Amino acid sequence: MKNLYKLSKYNSAFLSYDNYDKNDKFISATTLLKPTREILISRRWSSEEYQDVSDKIAIKIGTGVHDLRENTPFEDCIMREERMFCSLEHLGVTKFGLSGKPDLIDYDYNQPQIDTDKGLVVIEDLKVSGILKLKYKNFEDYILQLSILRYLALRDIKLKNILELKGLSQNEEAFSKYGVITFLAKDWSNRNSDLSPIAIKEIPLKLIEDEAIEIRIARKCTELQKYWDVTDQNDMPECSSKITQKYNGKICEKYCSARFQCNKSPVFKSDVK
């Protein structure tokens, strides 16, 4: 990994250190939101030698906030920061399973954003992001992720046992149709925003129904499985123009995690191994 700003060895080590709990036999809910081509290329080719340690700053900020919140003494909930798993064999997908790690699974009467007192189960996730996402309510990816997490929560064996101990059932009737995003907004460049430079908002979002999100999961995972063992990028599906035009057409150049490995990217490195 590069160190273009000549940071100290300590800061370079701090930024480049990755303690994410990866499991190659499962695809995470977060990863599933990425384009198929990006997922396939990232898992097969590494681009670490072309990345700069400074590229990891945003991830470190998010991880630091998550770690502090996770270590906060609080027991009045169902589950915190536990990874959930489920097989996809019932969808015909055998190459990998699905996983996800919500920040909190709680009762909705602890969630003042949801106007009900039925004691339903709610999925909550913490996000640290730029304030403009909050201002323009660009929450489509959050709804998708929360819906996938809810799908997992209805199938995870460990959570089933926890729910039974609390006298709850692991079925759709026991789960709220809403999820909650705890949004910690930060901003260093848009001072004309009518929101505070740092703000925290708890946002209830109506989730996609279980049957409908299963169809979307099946479609995406079936496509991934089809190309899972493909080694030639030219045989992999290309990203749609809807994806490549994101961020003013700069997603392939600046934001895609496979930008150095993908031979369709303007910053492709032909010697990536």
Order of alpha helices (4+ residues) and beta strands (2+ residues): alpha-beta-alpha-alpha-alpha-beta-beta-beta-beta-beta-alpha-alpha-alpha-beta-beta-alpha-alpha-alpha
